[in-house]
Amino acid sequence: MAFTFIAIVGGVLFLFCFFSALLRWNEVRYMKKNKGLPPGTMGWPLFGETTEFLKQGPNFMKNQRARYGSFFKSHILGCPTIVSMDAELNRYILMNESKGLVPGYPKSMLDILGKCNIAAVHGSTHKYLRGALLSIISPTMIKDQLLPKIDHFMRSHLSNWDNQVINIQHKTKEMAFLSSLRQIAGKESSRISDSIMPEFFNLVLGTLSLPIHLPGTNYSRGFQARKAIVSIVSEVIEERRKSQEIHKDMLGGLMGNDDESRHKLSDEEIIDLVITVMYSGYETVSATSMMAVKYLQDHPKALEELREEHLNIRQRKKPDEPIDFNDLKSMRFTRAVIFETSRLATIVNGVLRKTTQDMELNGYLIPKGWKIYVYTREINYDHFLYPDPLKFNPWRWLDKSLETKNHCLIFGGGTRLCPGKLVTRYRWEEVGGDKLLKFPRVQAPNGLHIRVTSY
């Protein structure tokens, strides 16, 4: 009995010493290779501190800042990373992208979205693919084609909700995905949506994960989902080439309906751009729409003002007349609700940059190829910028210029029209009891359920 107890204690001590030594070895390894790094910890070999980062989220960041300050090193999402929580430094980093910094998306995201996605390339290739993408979303096309399509889709998507309990998280995810698929694949979207949608949801989960190919992991499932999506889109491309029919949708534009198009793309480039377009606005649109529904339910005054704004727009139009570009620009309070929802729910926690050369930042030498995580979450709750920051107050945005940024209306339009269509057609109440998580993604693990009735 005593021997067994001693053996167990000895085994525990051995494992403790072994793992402590492994952690220390990993720290020393980086210190020897890279002099002048900021303080911090690198975690386990290969895994780094990804598990702690994804599970603890903001608490992980606060704990590290308490130990090492607002500028520290770590290893997250498969890459050695410098985390900056300093507002002034973050501003400098974001304003100086051309000076040794480029977008630095997580390895898992770049792997799963494809090597030809616009986020993965730089220089002349980026310029070429960006030109191809912009050629299919010109201002004229947005106003004349995309916006009416979004309006028509939203009418259809919100029909038949009366007297039902709706999982609004699932519905907003469907909305974001199906809306973009309709614009990409046109009339064929209804045929392929059932097979491609579950694969797309798995792909999204894989883009923010530890990039290790093990069966059953989100990363592995994301890769398998990508293969399935590539197969489905490839089949559509092949069918279109055989039929030689002209399609006035995004896929048709990328394939080159116009034989004189300056942007001749390979099938691989076309497919990666299609996946990128579907992915780009999906999470921001779906999460913002879901949280807007929740916040509006909790704040009746904001809900009533939003409803009034959209009813005033509808009174100027015929019953089936779609929303146009001028209507969209006139949605001042809707815009304010979206901005406030994005701020309070922290839809975006930060942005990643990658160093293209050894560079000095904040007095430290950052090696070439390292990621810099510009952590912006806490800026959203800065009481100097936003008085009473934990309060949902969309009116705070009404004194902001409406033209501060050029928003991509393919996705921004959907975000504005979703709550607008909903508030003019239905009233709702939360069923209650649903848990919300805000890191690393804004989500309700068991759904967010509302009971819907028509006016």
TORTOR-827722 format. One line per field, with one value per residue (C-alpha): x, y, z. Coordinates in nm, 2 decimals, decimal comma. Layout:
BEGIN
X <- X_...
Y <- Y_...
Z <- Z_...
***
This chain:
BEGIN
X <- 0,00_0,28_0,48_0,18_0,13_0,50_0,49_0,19_0,36_0,68_0,50_0,32_0,64_0,81_0,53_0,54_0,92_0,90_0,63_0,79_1,12_0,93_0,78_1,11_1,29_1,03_1,09_1,47_1,44_1,27_1,49_1,81_1,68_1,53_1,70_1,51_1,16_0,90_0,82_0,56_0,52_0,52_0,34_0,38_0,58_0,35_0,03_0,15_-0,12_-0,40_-0,62_-0,60_-0,66_-0,97_-1,12_-1,04_-1,06_-1,06_-0,95_-0,64_-0,55_-0,61_-0,40_-0,11_-0,13_-0,12_0,19_0,38_0,22_0,03_0,28_0,38_0,47_0,27_0,21_-0,16_-0,34_-0,02_0,21_0,45_0,26_0,31_-0,01_-0,06_-0,32_-0,18_-0,43_-0,17_0,05_-0,24_-0,33_0,03_0,03_-0,30_-0,20_0,14_0,06_0,29_0,59_0,69_0,34_0,07_-0,26_-0,17_-0,46_-0,44_-0,28_-0,59_-0,79_-0,54_-0,51_-0,89_-0,99_-0,72_-0,39_-0,56_-0,79_-0,73_-0,62_-0,33_-0,16_0,04_0,19_0,09_-0,11_-0,32_-0,37_-0,48_-0,73_-0,86_-0,92_-1,12_-1,33_-1,40_-1,51_-1,81_-1,91_-1,90_-2,11_-2,36_-2,39_-2,44_-2,72_-2,90_-2,86_-2,73_-2,94_-3,27_-3,17_-3,10_-3,43_-3,62_-3,43_-3,51_-3,88_-3,88_-3,65_-3,87_-4,20_-4,41_-4,26_-4,59_-4,68_-4,36_-4,07_-3,76_-3,40_-3,28_-2,91_-2,98_-3,20_-2,94_-2,67_-2,90_-2,97_-2,60_-2,51_-2,80_-2,80_-2,44_-2,49_-2,78_-2,57_-2,28_-2,46_-2,80_-3,07_-2,85_-2,82_-3,15_-3,03_-2,69_-2,78_-2,88_-2,56_-2,32_-2,46_-2,36_-2,02_-1,98_-2,07_-1,79_-1,55_-1,62_-1,55_-1,22_-1,08_-1,03_-0,86_-0,53_-0,39_-0,31_-0,44_-0,60_-0,93_-1,23_-1,07_-1,24_-0,93_-0,96_-1,34_-1,28_-1,05_-1,30_-1,57_-1,35_-1,30_-1,68_-1,74_-1,47_-1,63_-1,98_-1,86_-1,64_-1,94_-2,14_-1,85_-1,83_-2,20_-2,20_-1,92_-2,11_-2,43_-2,26_-2,55_-2,47_-2,53_-2,56_-2,42_-2,09_-1,98_-2,06_-1,85_-1,55_-1,58_-1,57_-1,91_-1,73_-1,47_-1,27_-1,24_-0,90_-0,91_-0,88_-0,89_-0,80_-1,07_-0,87_-0,87_-1,24_-1,33_-1,11_-1,26_-1,61_-1,53_-1,37_-1,68_-1,91_-1,69_-1,60_-1,93_-2,09_-1,99_-2,02_-2,37_-2,51_-2,37_-2,46_-2,82_-2,87_-2,74_-2,94_-3,26_-3,17_-3,07_-3,38_-3,60_-3,43_-3,47_-3,82_-3,75_-3,47_-3,70_-3,98_-3,75_-3,61_-3,95_-4,07_-3,77_-3,85_-4,22_-4,15_-3,94_-4,21_-4,48_-4,29_-4,29_-4,53_-4,60_-4,36_-4,11_-3,76_-3,54_-3,30_-2,96_-3,10_-3,33_-3,03_-2,84_-3,13_-3,13_-2,95_-3,09_-3,05_-2,69_-2,65_-2,81_-2,57_-2,27_-2,38_-2,45_-2,11_-1,94_-2,13_-2,13_-1,77_-1,83_-1,46_-1,21_-0,90_-0,70_-0,38_-0,08_0,24_0,59_0,75_1,09_1,26_1,12_1,13_0,81_0,77_1,15_1,15_1,28_1,00_1,13_1,02_0,72_0,58_0,21_0,10_-0,24_-0,39_-0,64_-0,91_-1,18_-1,13_-1,14_-1,51_-1,56_-1,34_-1,56_-1,36_-1,47_-1,81_-1,97_-2,16_-1,99_-2,19_-2,52_-2,69_-2,72_-2,74_-2,82_-2,45_-2,37_-2,61_-2,36_-2,10_-2,05_-2,24_-1,96_-1,66_-1,61_-1,70_-1,91_-1,94_-2,31_-2,32_-2,28_-2,37_-2,69_-2,80_-2,72_-2,93_-3,22_-3,26_-3,37_-3,55_-3,77_-3,82_-3,94_-4,20_-4,35_-4,33_-4,31_-4,11_-4,01_-3,73_-3,82_-3,54_-3,27_-3,03_-2,66_-2,45_-2,07_-1,87_-1,53_-1,37_-1,70_-2,03_-2,26_-2,54_-2,43_-2,78_-2,94_-3,12_-3,50_-3,77_-4,15_-4,27_-4,61_-4,72_-4,84
Y <- 0,00_0,24_0,14_0,22_0,56_0,64_0,52_0,75_1,05_0,98_0,96_1,29_1,46_1,32_1,44_1,78_1,81_1,68_1,93_2,22_2,14_2,12_2,46_2,61_2,45_2,61_2,95_2,93_2,81_3,13_3,35_3,21_3,25_3,60_3,85_4,16_4,01_4,16_3,97_3,69_3,31_3,08_2,79_2,43_2,33_2,33_2,41_2,73_2,90_2,85_2,65_2,91_3,19_3,03_2,91_3,20_3,48_3,83_3,68_3,53_3,87_4,05_3,80_3,83_4,21_4,21_4,00_4,15_4,48_4,59_4,45_4,08_3,77_3,45_3,16_3,14_2,98_2,81_3,12_3,31_3,63_3,97_4,10_4,47_4,61_4,96_5,20_5,45_5,17_4,99_5,31_5,33_4,97_5,00_5,33_5,19_4,87_4,94_4,98_4,62_4,50_4,31_4,14_3,84_3,60_3,28_2,99_2,78_3,05_3,08_2,70_2,64_2,94_2,84_2,97_3,19_3,37_3,74_3,75_3,50_3,68_4,01_4,24_4,19_3,88_4,06_4,35_4,12_3,92_4,24_4,38_4,07_4,09_4,47_4,41_4,21_4,45_4,79_5,07_5,04_4,67_4,72_4,97_4,81_4,44_4,34_4,56_4,46_4,09_4,13_4,31_4,03_3,76_3,92_3,94_3,57_3,47_3,64_3,51_3,25_3,33_3,43_3,25_3,04_3,00_3,09_3,01_3,36_3,25_2,97_3,20_3,48_3,23_3,10_3,46_3,56_3,24_3,21_3,58_3,57_3,23_3,38_3,66_3,43_3,14_3,30_3,06_2,76_2,86_2,69_2,36_2,35_2,53_2,22_2,04_2,33_2,50_2,24_2,21_2,59_2,60_2,34_2,54_2,85_2,67_2,54_2,88_2,98_2,67_2,51_2,41_2,05_1,77_1,53_1,34_1,50_1,84_2,16_2,21_1,87_1,90_2,25_2,09_1,82_2,08_2,28_1,97_1,92_2,29_2,28_1,98_2,14_2,47_2,29_2,10_2,42_2,58_2,27_2,27_2,64_2,60_2,32_2,52_2,84_3,03_3,38_3,42_3,77_3,68_3,69_3,35_3,44_3,76_3,57_3,31_3,59_3,63_3,92_3,76_4,08_4,08_4,19_3,93_3,58_3,35_2,98_2,75_2,74_3,12_3,14_2,88_3,05_3,39_3,24_3,09_3,42_3,61_3,37_3,38_3,75_3,89_3,58_3,61_3,98_3,99_3,69_3,78_4,15_4,07_3,82_4,05_4,35_4,14_4,08_4,43_4,58_4,34_4,46_4,83_4,91_5,28_5,19_4,93_5,18_5,44_5,18_5,06_5,42_5,49_5,18_5,25_5,60_5,46_5,21_5,48_5,64_5,32_5,08_4,76_4,54_4,81_4,71_4,92_5,13_5,29_5,63_5,44_5,26_5,59_5,74_5,47_5,68_5,52_5,17_5,25_5,37_5,05_4,83_5,03_5,01_4,64_4,58_4,78_4,64_4,28_4,31_4,13_4,19_4,14_4,25_4,22_4,04_4,17_4,00_4,14_4,12_4,21_4,24_4,56_4,76_4,82_4,97_4,94_4,56_4,38_4,18_3,90_3,87_3,64_3,69_3,79_4,10_4,08_4,43_4,36_4,62_4,46_4,69_5,01_4,93_4,98_5,28_5,53_5,83_5,73_5,59_5,74_5,47_5,21_4,90_5,06_5,00_5,35_5,38_5,75_5,81_5,74_5,99_6,28_6,07_6,13_5,88_5,89_5,81_5,47_5,30_5,00_4,70_4,69_4,32_4,25_4,58_4,60_4,26_4,37_4,68_4,52_4,22_4,42_4,67_4,40_4,22_4,53_4,63_4,29_4,13_4,18_3,92_3,82_3,61_3,26_3,30_3,09_3,09_3,14_3,39_3,37_3,66_3,50_3,39_3,42_3,58_3,28_3,12_2,76_2,63_2,89_3,21_3,15_3,41_3,39_3,58_3,73_3,96_4,32
Z <- 0,00_0,10_-0,21_-0,43_-0,27_-0,32_-0,68_-0,75_-0,59_-0,77_-1,10_-1,04_-0,95_-1,26_-1,49_-1,32_-1,37_-1,72_-1,83_-1,65_-1,83_-2,16_-2,11_-2,00_-2,31_-2,54_-2,38_-2,40_-2,77_-2,87_-2,66_-2,82_-3,17_-3,12_-2,90_-2,78_-2,77_-2,53_-2,21_-2,22_-2,24_-2,55_-2,40_-2,52_-2,83_-3,14_-2,94_-2,78_-2,57_-2,82_-2,58_-2,31_-2,57_-2,71_-2,38_-2,16_-2,41_-2,25_-1,92_-2,08_-2,22_-1,89_-1,69_-1,94_-1,93_-1,55_-1,56_-1,86_-1,95_-2,26_-2,51_-2,47_-2,67_-2,70_-2,94_-3,06_-3,35_-3,47_-3,48_-3,26_-3,19_-3,03_-2,86_-2,84_-2,60_-2,61_-2,78_-2,92_-3,05_-3,21_-3,39_-3,52_-3,64_-3,82_-3,99_-4,11_-4,29_-4,58_-4,35_-4,30_-4,21_-4,41_-4,31_-4,10_-4,09_-3,88_-4,05_-4,01_-4,20_-4,49_-4,52_-4,54_-4,75_-5,01_-5,14_-5,40_-5,16_-5,16_-4,80_-4,87_-5,15_-5,18_-5,44_-5,81_-5,74_-5,48_-5,72_-5,99_-5,78_-5,62_-5,96_-6,06_-5,74_-5,78_-6,14_-6,02_-5,74_-5,91_-5,76_-6,05_-5,99_-5,62_-5,68_-5,97_-5,91_-5,57_-5,35_-5,51_-5,48_-5,11_-5,06_-5,24_-5,05_-4,71_-4,78_-4,86_-4,57_-4,31_-4,44_-4,25_-3,90_-3,75_-3,43_-3,42_-3,18_-3,39_-3,33_-3,44_-3,44_-3,69_-3,90_-3,92_-4,01_-4,29_-4,40_-4,42_-4,61_-4,85_-4,93_-5,05_-5,23_-5,42_-5,54_-5,63_-5,80_-5,91_-5,99_-5,92_-5,56_-5,46_-5,61_-5,43_-5,10_-4,90_-4,98_-4,95_-4,63_-4,37_-4,53_-4,52_-4,14_-4,08_-4,29_-4,08_-3,75_-3,89_-3,98_-3,62_-3,47_-3,39_-3,74_-3,67_-3,89_-3,64_-3,71_-3,54_-3,49_-3,62_-3,84_-4,00_-4,04_-4,20_-4,46_-4,54_-4,58_-4,82_-5,04_-5,06_-5,14_-5,41_-5,57_-5,57_-5,72_-5,97_-6,09_-6,14_-6,33_-6,56_-6,62_-6,71_-6,96_-7,13_-7,16_-7,27_-7,11_-6,99_-6,61_-6,46_-6,12_-5,94_-6,06_-6,42_-6,38_-6,24_-6,52_-6,77_-6,94_-7,12_-7,34_-7,34_-6,96_-6,83_-6,55_-6,68_-6,38_-6,34_-6,18_-5,86_-5,84_-5,92_-5,65_-5,38_-5,45_-5,43_-5,09_-4,98_-5,08_-4,89_-4,59_-4,57_-4,44_-4,30_-3,93_-3,90_-4,07_-3,88_-3,54_-3,57_-3,68_-3,40_-3,13_-3,27_-3,23_-2,87_-2,78_-2,95_-2,75_-2,43_-2,53_-2,65_-2,72_-2,97_-3,12_-3,17_-3,33_-3,57_-3,67_-3,73_-3,95_-4,17_-4,18_-4,30_-4,59_-4,68_-4,69_-4,97_-5,18_-5,34_-5,15_-5,35_-5,45_-5,33_-5,11_-5,32_-5,25_-5,14_-4,89_-4,75_-4,71_-4,52_-4,25_-4,00_-3,69_-3,84_-3,90_-3,54_-3,41_-3,61_-3,50_-3,13_-3,16_-3,31_-3,03_-2,73_-2,85_-2,97_-3,30_-3,39_-3,11_-3,29_-3,62_-3,71_-3,89_-4,01_-4,02_-4,36_-4,21_-3,88_-3,73_-3,41_-3,22_-2,87_-2,81_-2,90_-3,21_-3,37_-3,61_-3,97_-4,01_-3,66_-3,62_-3,43_-3,27_-3,24_-2,96_-2,99_-2,77_-2,47_-2,67_-2,72_-2,34_-2,30_-2,10_-2,24_-2,59_-2,50_-2,19_-1,99_-2,22_-2,10_-2,19_-2,53_-2,66_-3,05_-3,02_-2,95_-3,31_-3,46_-3,45_-3,64_-4,01_-4,23_-4,49_-4,27_-4,44_-4,77_-4,66_-4,89_-4,95_-5,04_-4,67_-4,50_-4,69_-4,56_-4,20_-4,23_-4,41_-4,17_-3,86_-4,08_-4,24_-3,91_-3,71_-3,97_-4,00_-3,66_-3,28_-3,07_-2,72_-2,60_-2,48_-2,23_-2,07_-2,37_-2,29_-2,49_-2,55_-2,69_-2,75_-2,98_-3,16_-3,06_-3,04_-2,84_-2,79_-2,76_-2,99_-2,92_-2,93_-2,98_-3,00_-3,31_-3,38_-3,66_-3,62
***
